[in-house]
Amino acid sequence: MAAMTLLLAHLDRRRFPATRHRLAHQYVTDRAMVEQALEHMKEVKRINSDALSAKSAALLRQLLSIDVEGRSTGDNARSVSVLDKGTSGELPDADGGGAVGIHIPYFGIVWVSA
């Protein structure tokens, strides 16, 4: 959960490129820590066939790929929003074509939009 929170914070900070973000200087080390956590989850899954580790690793891989995609295309205008589990209504930027929704158990749907 902490690794997902870090990635979401870094994705969302790029929405305001003109302002200095408090996490900007930590991006490289945070990213390395998340990748290391992902490797540990893969190992736990391999040893124990742990379904929770497998699901968490899949979510982290999705968030990492969104981050890599945004950085490789130079798209710094990402925003992150959360749709709670019990919330009904229209999804943010769902019809814009640039939104990706990721369901995080016990949290809700996280929308990352371009």
C-alpha positions as CSV (number, residue, x, y, z in Angstrom):
1,M,0.0,0.0,0.0
2,A,2.9,2.4,0.8
3,A,4.5,1.8,-2.6
4,M,1.2,2.5,-4.4
5,T,0.7,5.7,-2.4
6,L,4.2,6.9,-3.3
7,L,3.6,6.3,-7.0
8,L,0.2,8.0,-6.9
9,A,1.8,11.0,-5.2
10,H,4.5,11.2,-7.9
11,L,2.0,10.8,-10.7
12,D,-0.3,13.5,-9.3
13,R,2.5,16.0,-8.7
14,R,3.2,16.2,-12.4
15,R,-0.2,17.9,-12.9
16,F,1.3,21.2,-11.7
17,P,4.7,21.4,-13.4
18,A,5.1,25.1,-12.7
19,T,5.0,24.6,-8.9
20,R,7.8,23.0,-6.9
21,H,6.7,19.7,-5.5
22,R,8.0,18.5,-2.2
23,L,8.6,15.0,-3.5
24,A,10.4,15.9,-6.7
25,H,13.9,15.4,-5.4
26,Q,12.9,12.0,-4.0
27,Y,11.5,10.5,-7.2
28,V,14.6,8.4,-8.2
29,T,15.0,6.8,-4.7
30,D,11.2,6.4,-4.3
31,R,11.0,4.7,-7.7
32,A,13.9,2.4,-6.8
33,M,12.3,1.5,-3.5
34,V,9.0,0.7,-5.2
35,E,10.8,-1.5,-7.8
36,Q,12.6,-3.3,-4.9
37,A,9.3,-3.8,-3.1
38,L,7.8,-5.3,-6.3
39,E,10.7,-7.7,-6.6
40,H,10.1,-8.8,-3.0
41,M,6.4,-9.3,-3.7
42,K,7.2,-11.5,-6.7
43,E,9.6,-13.6,-4.5
44,V,6.9,-14.0,-1.8
45,K,4.4,-15.1,-4.4
46,R,6.8,-17.5,-5.9
47,I,7.7,-19.1,-2.6
48,N,4.2,-19.1,-1.0
49,S,1.8,-18.8,-3.9
50,D,0.5,-15.7,-2.1
51,A,-2.5,-14.3,-3.9
52,L,-2.4,-11.0,-2.2
53,S,1.2,-10.5,-3.1
54,A,0.4,-11.4,-6.7
55,K,-2.5,-8.9,-6.9
56,S,-0.5,-6.1,-5.2
57,A,2.4,-6.8,-7.6
58,A,0.1,-6.5,-10.6
59,L,-1.3,-3.2,-9.3
60,L,2.2,-1.8,-8.8
61,R,3.2,-3.0,-12.3
62,Q,0.2,-1.1,-13.8
63,L,1.1,2.1,-11.9
64,L,4.8,1.8,-12.9
65,S,3.9,1.4,-16.5
66,I,1.7,4.5,-16.4
67,D,4.6,6.4,-14.8
68,V,7.1,5.2,-17.4
69,E,4.7,6.0,-20.3
70,G,4.1,9.5,-19.1
71,R,7.9,10.1,-18.7
72,S,8.8,8.6,-22.0
73,T,6.2,10.7,-23.9
74,G,7.0,13.9,-22.0
75,D,3.4,14.0,-20.8
76,N,3.6,15.8,-17.5
77,A,-0.1,16.7,-17.3
78,R,-1.3,13.6,-15.5
79,S,-3.9,13.9,-12.7
80,V,-5.0,11.3,-10.2
81,S,-8.5,11.1,-8.7
82,V,-10.2,8.5,-6.6
83,L,-13.7,7.2,-7.0
84,D,-14.8,5.6,-3.7
85,K,-16.2,2.1,-3.7
86,G,-19.7,3.3,-2.9
87,T,-19.8,6.3,-5.2
88,S,-22.0,6.3,-8.2
89,G,-21.8,8.7,-11.0
90,E,-19.7,9.6,-13.9
91,L,-16.1,8.7,-13.9
92,P,-13.5,11.4,-14.3
93,D,-12.4,11.9,-17.9
94,A,-13.8,8.5,-18.8
95,D,-14.8,9.6,-22.2
96,G,-11.6,11.6,-22.9
97,G,-9.7,8.5,-24.0
98,G,-6.7,9.2,-21.8
99,A,-8.0,7.9,-18.5
100,V,-6.9,4.6,-16.9
101,G,-8.9,3.2,-14.0
102,I,-7.2,0.9,-11.6
103,H,-9.3,-0.8,-8.9
104,I,-7.5,-1.0,-5.6
105,P,-9.2,-3.2,-3.1
106,Y,-10.6,-1.6,0.1
107,F,-9.7,1.8,-1.4
108,G,-11.7,2.4,-4.6
109,I,-10.9,3.1,-8.2
110,V,-8.0,5.3,-8.9
111,W,-8.2,7.2,-12.2
112,V,-5.1,8.5,-13.8
113,S,-5.9,10.8,-16.7
114,A,-3.8,12.5,-19.2
